[in-house]
């Protein structure tokens, strides 16, 4: 007889409802400490539960999933699709409702990758967080230099450039002489802007407090760089060990290199069984235009919600592919932006959507990328 379990997960408790085909119920409440979750796992094994369903409640479902893995088929569902019926609501009834929906096959589980891919995800998302923190700290550091009336960022392409970092290092050591700071800049920058202009930009009013804070920001940014490098190295090593062929094939796609390939594998894995079609993957990642129409009027064509990490990665790849000479994506981008005069950002989203479709085919078929023009040439040659 089929026996299922519904879990209503909270920060400090898990409400359990075990239900079988005869409608018999067993309800209980457990804590979230590891020994209590182990006891819950044993309970599921004793009742011979075949399916366990839980809501994706913040991050609180992660430890429950880890402990219960192997005790029946686990399913993670979006709370949006199992909204509780109005009235008579309680945590116990929530668990019973989840179990009943599971028993009647009314819900489908969300995509939860295997344990290895989840570890890769942790590294990948840590890289995203570190990049965000680094950008924030660079902005705060530049604001501090502007406060000292050191305007060097006005004439450099980036606050993360080598010349800017060297100027910051000298300032953190107490060197405030404009002539000495000017020597840290690249000769091309000096020739482009002018020696006197840069010397004036490097002349400021720097106090001991400013020097201390500059040193603190510099150390924090260097630590972020160190952690970024370590996370990327470990993520790359995992990809090369577990998915060597897929990792190599992904980098044949224009605009996709080491960082992008590892990010794609960390977020969606290499097994496309969960995504029956390329359109399913595009929709899951949130790169598909929504269909919102009423009374013959289109209300919105904005892209949908989805995995923000893979979406950011693919849009960054789209910018790179649009600048790659003699490839399908650059030709498409040129026709849409230059000839048809469409919005450049919307075109990049369209390119990202096409690239994600290509990623699905590369991973599904286990083959490297082949440009659209190359495919046409081979077909015409064979005919």
Phi and psi in degrees as a GROMACS rama.xvg file:
@    title "Ramachandran Plot"
@    xaxis  label "Phi"
@    yaxis  label "Psi"
@TYPE xy
-74.4973  127.999  UNK-2
-125.955  128.572  UNK-3
-123.918  166.781  UNK-4
-138.636  135.868  UNK-5
-111.195  133.626  UNK-6
-118.892  127.973  UNK-7
-104.639  104.73  UNK-8
-93.6323  132.335  UNK-9
-127.415  179.57  UNK-10
-64.6293  -40.2135  UNK-11
-121.561  10.0853  UNK-12
-158.494  157.227  UNK-13
-131.798  120.814  UNK-14
-95.0626  130.975  UNK-15
-116.479  137.2  UNK-16
-137.027  115.377  UNK-17
-101.993  130.735  UNK-18
-137.842  141.625  UNK-19
-117.133  -179.158  UNK-20
-63.5983  -22.5219  UNK-21
-83.4457  -2.25333  UNK-22
87.0425  5.74497  UNK-23
-72.7305  139.369  UNK-24
-123.938  147.721  UNK-25
-133.058  120.854  UNK-26
-118.745  142.753  UNK-27
-157.862  168.633  UNK-28
-128.116  133.129  UNK-29
-125.531  156.169  UNK-30
-81.8019  -176.705  UNK-31
-112.19  4.52013  UNK-32
-72.2733  152.963  UNK-33
-55.3984  -46.1335  UNK-34
-58.6801  -37.2842  UNK-35
-69.9572  -37.9345  UNK-36
-68.5383  -33.3241  UNK-37
-64.0616  -38.7673  UNK-38
-65.3261  -37.4064  UNK-39
-63.9445  -41.0977  UNK-40
-60.3643  -42.7342  UNK-41
-65.6691  -36.1144  UNK-42
-60.4744  -44.1946  UNK-43
-63.6769  -39.4189  UNK-44
-67.5054  -38.8009  UNK-45
-64.4342  -37.233  UNK-46
-86.0845  1.59585  UNK-47
54.38  47.5698  UNK-48
-72.8297  133.169  UNK-49
-99.685  -27.916  UNK-50
-133.598  134.59  UNK-51
-125.118  124.986  UNK-52
-119.739  134.828  UNK-53
-138.884  155.24  UNK-54
-81.5989  151.79  UNK-55
-84.1074  77.217  UNK-56
-86.9871  103.193  UNK-57
46.354  -129.818  UNK-58
-103.389  4.09001  UNK-59
-73.6491  -16.9887  UNK-60
-78.4952  -20.3751  UNK-61
-56.9184  -55.5963  UNK-62
-64.0682  -34.4266  UNK-63
-63.1791  -43.1709  UNK-64
-61.9939  -43.7475  UNK-65
-62.8312  -41.5241  UNK-66
-73.6465  -38.0785  UNK-67
-85.1236  -6.40904  UNK-68
-58.7451  126.398  UNK-69
103.068  -16.2732  UNK-70
-95.2414  70.1013  UNK-71
89.9249  174.882  UNK-72
-79.1617  119.657  UNK-73
-90.2381  140.143  UNK-74
-132.112  130.34  UNK-75
-109.141  128.09  UNK-76
-124.791  151.011  UNK-77
-76.4535  126.697  UNK-78
-56.8453  -23.7595  UNK-79
-60.505  -31.5279  UNK-80
-91.1155  -5.51982  UNK-81
-129.885  47.3881  UNK-82
-58.4767  135.708  UNK-83
-69.2679  144.768  UNK-84
-65.7803  145.593  UNK-85
-65.7651  146.714  UNK-86
84.4904  153.281  UNK-87
51.4729  42.1784  UNK-88
-89.7349  133.861  UNK-89
-153.694  167.292  UNK-90
-63.6181  -38.1292  UNK-91
-65.3317  -42.7713  UNK-92
-66.1844  -33.1868  UNK-93
-59.9393  -47.0911  UNK-94
-62.6833  -40.2154  UNK-95
-66.2638  -38.3444  UNK-96
-65.8446  -40.6944  UNK-97
-63.3144  -42.8437  UNK-98
-64.6157  -40.8548  UNK-99
-66.2942  -40.7902  UNK-100
-63.3038  -37.6335  UNK-101
-67.1965  -43.6094  UNK-102
-62.4367  -34.9761  UNK-103
-94.9866  9.70211  UNK-104
55.8393  43.4147  UNK-105
-93.4345  -9.68328  UNK-106
-130.462  153.996  UNK-107
-119.96  139.746  UNK-108
-70.835  149.751  UNK-109
-78.911  167.406  UNK-110
-77.0579  115.886  UNK-111
-123.164  111.648  UNK-112
-70.1309  169.157  UNK-113
-64.781  167.438  UNK-114
-57.8341  -41.1685  UNK-115
-63.5551  -43.6984  UNK-116
-67.2104  -32.9364  UNK-117
-65.1885  -36.8068  UNK-118
-65.3668  -41.1103  UNK-119
-62.9943  -38.1424  UNK-120
-59.1544  -39.7009  UNK-121
-60.4796  -44.2369  UNK-122
-63.9425  -44.7228  UNK-123
-62.0103  -45.8573  UNK-124
-73.4874  -27.9351  UNK-125
-64.3749  -38.346  UNK-126
-63.1587  -42.5829  UNK-127
-60.4452  -44.8709  UNK-128
-63.5194  -42.95  UNK-129
-63.9735  -40.5914  UNK-130
-61.8651  -40.5901  UNK-131
-64.4674  -44.7954  UNK-132
-63.9389  -39.447  UNK-133
-64.6289  -43.3064  UNK-134
-60.686  -42.1131  UNK-135
-62.5624  -44.486  UNK-136
-68.7834  -36.1648  UNK-137
-63.511  -38.688  UNK-138
-65.8694  -41.3783  UNK-139
-66.3788  -38.401  UNK-140
-64.6823  -43.3006  UNK-141
-66.1874  -36.3522  UNK-142
-62.5177  -36.4911  UNK-143
-66.4143  -41.5535  UNK-144
-66.6797  -37.6428  UNK-145
-63.9975  -35.0931  UNK-146
-62.7734  -32.9662  UNK-147
-83.616  2.69417  UNK-148
65.4328  29.9456  UNK-149
-98.2554  106.62  UNK-150
-103.352  33.0438  UNK-151
-65.8502  -28.9041  UNK-152
-65.8406  -17.3216  UNK-153
-67.4955  -20.6416  UNK-154
-118.161  0.799269  UNK-155
-109.745  152.157  UNK-156
-71.0112  -26.9182  UNK-157
-153.395  148.511  UNK-158
-81.6436  0.172061  UNK-159
-108.13  14.0124  UNK-160
-80.0812  164.654  UNK-161
-64.863  -42.2778  UNK-162
-63.1856  -42.0538  UNK-163
-63.8778  -43.3299  UNK-164
-63.0874  -37.0824  UNK-165
-68.3889  -39.1449  UNK-166
-62.4634  -43.1461  UNK-167
-63.4826  -40.8418  UNK-168
-62.0543  -43.7433  UNK-169
-64.7841  -41.5883  UNK-170
-62.9709  -39.0103  UNK-171
-66.6296  -21.8087  UNK-172
-91.2103  2.98214  UNK-173
91.9428  7.0608  UNK-174
-84.1561  114.739  UNK-175
-119.309  1.59749  UNK-176
-67.4845  123.248  UNK-177
-57.9732  -38.2316  UNK-178
-63.7219  -41.7387  UNK-179
-69.3438  -39.194  UNK-180
-67.0628  -34.2099  UNK-181
-63.2405  -31.7257  UNK-182
-65.9625  -20.743  UNK-183
-77.8612  -15.4691  UNK-184
-85.1142  152.674  UNK-185
-70.3543  147.407  UNK-186
-59.4063  -34.0556  UNK-187
-64.8739  -37.8076  UNK-188
-65.1858  -42.3528  UNK-189
-63.0595  -44.0667  UNK-190
-67.1501  -35.1029  UNK-191
-73.2894  -43.4614  UNK-192
-92.045  -40.2819  UNK-193
113.337  135.783  UNK-194
-62.4056  -44.0999  UNK-195
-67.9492  -39.2246  UNK-196
-62.7936  -45.2497  UNK-197
-67.3103  -35.8037  UNK-198
-64.1627  -39.7448  UNK-199
-66.9177  -38.3229  UNK-200
-67.0814  -26.5488  UNK-201
-93.141  0.666337  UNK-202
-90.748  114.772  UNK-203
-142.39  -175.68  UNK-204
-113.757  99.9514  UNK-205
-112.998  122.736  UNK-206
-97.447  172.457  UNK-207
-63.8764  -35.3401  UNK-208
-63.2662  -42.2822  UNK-209
-60.9708  -41.1588  UNK-210
-63.2659  -41.9135  UNK-211
-62.0847  -45.6405  UNK-212
-69.0207  -36.7141  UNK-213
-61.3343  -42.0376  UNK-214
-63.7755  -40.41  UNK-215
-63.8752  -46.4467  UNK-216
-62.1868  -40.3246  UNK-217
-62.7189  -42.7371  UNK-218
-65.2358  -39.9668  UNK-219
-64.7521  -41.7024  UNK-220
-67.6601  -39.3891  UNK-221
-64.8027  -37.0359  UNK-222
-65.8796  -40.8388  UNK-223
-60.9543  -42.6002  UNK-224
-61.4814  -40.787  UNK-225
-64.0049  -45.8387  UNK-226
-67.3881  -36.7254  UNK-227
-60.5205  -44.869  UNK-228
-64.1007  -42.8499  UNK-229
-65.3185  -44.3673  UNK-230
-63.1563  -42.8546  UNK-231
-66.4248  -39.7506  UNK-232
-62.9568  -42.9039  UNK-233
-71.2746  -36.5721  UNK-234
-66.1236  -43.0673  UNK-235
-62.1224  -41.4065  UNK-236
-62.6542  -41.1473  UNK-237
-64.3122  -41.5273  UNK-238
-64.9264  -43.8991  UNK-239
-66.7535  -30.9294  UNK-240
-79.7187  -43.836  UNK-241
-89.4725  -37.2535  UNK-242
-131.417  59.9817  UNK-243
-62.3622  -42.3712  UNK-244
-70.3816  -44.0739  UNK-245
-65.0167  -39.8272  UNK-246
-61.5417  -40.8953  UNK-247
-70.2802  -44.0515  UNK-248
-65.0978  -37.1659  UNK-249
-62.442  -33.7921  UNK-250
-76.3011  -3.71658  UNK-251
-82.3927  -12.6905  UNK-252
-75.9145  131.539  UNK-253
-56.5054  134.14  UNK-254
87.897  -6.21298  UNK-255
-109.835  118.877  UNK-256
-124.431  -159.871  UNK-257
-54.4575  -53.5273  UNK-258
-60.5962  -45.3436  UNK-259
-67.5217  -42.0466  UNK-260
-62.4051  -42.8627  UNK-261
-67.0273  -36.4465  UNK-262
-66.2124  -41.035  UNK-263
-63.6843  -47.4955  UNK-264
-65.6022  -33.5132  UNK-265
-70.1979  -30.1473  UNK-266
-91.3146  -37.0341  UNK-267
-117.991  -7.26968  UNK-268
72.0347  -168.614  UNK-269
-111.059  -9.66073  UNK-270
-95.9667  116.897  UNK-271
-94.9259  18.7602  UNK-272
-63.8474  -33.2694  UNK-273
-69.4077  -27.9494  UNK-274
-106.821  99.5738  UNK-275
-63.0272  -38.3029  UNK-276
-128.259  166.141  UNK-277
-64.2761  -34.0978  UNK-278
-62.5873  -34.9198  UNK-279
-64.9534  -40.5398  UNK-280
-66.5967  -43.1808  UNK-281
-61.3129  -41.9525  UNK-282
-66.0923  -42.2747  UNK-283
-62.9458  -34.211  UNK-284
-82.0397  -10.6664  UNK-285
81.363  31.4678  UNK-286
-110.055  12.4169  UNK-287
-100.026  131.48  UNK-288
-63.493  137.09  UNK-289
-74.3131  155.669  UNK-290
-109.699  93.3536  UNK-291
-124.545  96.6639  UNK-292
-133.455  139.308  UNK-293
-146.6  131.563  UNK-294
55.0876  35.9977  UNK-295
79.4834  1.85617  UNK-296
-108.003  132.49  UNK-297
-82.2939  116.452  UNK-298
-87.1057  -32.7768  UNK-299
-159.837  145.332  UNK-300
-128.217  21.9215  UNK-301
-65.2553  152.698  UNK-302
-69.153  156.948  UNK-303
-84.52  174.99  UNK-304
-78.9016  152.689  UNK-305
-176.581  -156.733  UNK-306
-71.8755  106.929  UNK-307
-69.0498  -25.9393  UNK-308
-71.4157  -47.1764  UNK-309
-69.701  -31.4756  UNK-310
-65.477  -44.8007  UNK-311
-62.841  -42.2682  UNK-312
-60.9979  -45.8487  UNK-313
-68.9732  -34.0301  UNK-314
-71.0645  -36.5093  UNK-315
-63.4195  -41.1546  UNK-316
-64.4817  -34.4524  UNK-317
-63.3745  -37.9049  UNK-318
-64.2384  -41.6523  UNK-319
-67.1043  -42.3939  UNK-320
-66.2557  -33.1989  UNK-321
-67.9735  -19.2589  UNK-322
-103.602  2.42774  UNK-323
-82.8768  124.34  UNK-324
-69.6505  141.419  UNK-325
55.8392  51.7138  UNK-326
-135.449  164.125  UNK-327
-57.6844  -42.0468  UNK-328
-67.9752  -39.0983  UNK-329
-68.3609  -37.6219  UNK-330
-65.7255  -43.7693  UNK-331
-61.3589  -45.5691  UNK-332
-62.1963  -41.0911  UNK-333
-64.098  -45.3341  UNK-334
-62.7376  -42.7802  UNK-335
-74.0697  -39.9097  UNK-336
-86.8189  -40.3488  UNK-337
-90.6084  -50.5305  UNK-338
-78.7636  -44.1619  UNK-339
-94.1302  -6.58901  UNK-340
57.1326  42.8575  UNK-341
-87.3727  162.521  UNK-342
-61.4069  128.313  UNK-343
-62.2691  -40.2432  UNK-344
-67.0385  -39.5766  UNK-345
-65.2079  -36.6362  UNK-346
-65.9949  -38.824  UNK-347
-64.2706  -35.7896  UNK-348
-65.606  -39.0707  UNK-349
-64.7151  -40.8759  UNK-350
-63.5421  -42.6229  UNK-351
-60.8852  -39.1981  UNK-352
-64.6587  -42.2511  UNK-353
-66.1177  -38.6945  UNK-354
-66.4596  -37.3234  UNK-355
-67.2635  -35.0942  UNK-356
-61.6619  -41.4361  UNK-357
-63.2042  -41.3706  UNK-358
-58.4223  -42.9913  UNK-359
-59.3064  -46.2565  UNK-360
-66.6476  -40.6072  UNK-361
-62.1167  -42.5307  UNK-362
-76.3148  -37.8582  UNK-363
-68.1169  -43.8214  UNK-364
-94.326  -11.8948  UNK-365
66.1135  38.9229  UNK-366
-126.709  156.341  UNK-367
-73.7416  168.648  UNK-368
-70.0883  140.342  UNK-369
-127.846  123.861  UNK-370
-64.959  149.49  UNK-371
-59.0632  -40.1242  UNK-372
-66.5158  -40.6598  UNK-373
-60.37  -40.3057  UNK-374
-63.6406  -43.1974  UNK-375
-62.4376  -41.7177  UNK-376
-62.6947  -42.1334  UNK-377
-68.0345  -37.4678  UNK-378
-65.3883  -45.0411  UNK-379
-65.4911  -36.3993  UNK-380
-68.1555  -39.3607  UNK-381
-70.7959  -31.0505  UNK-382
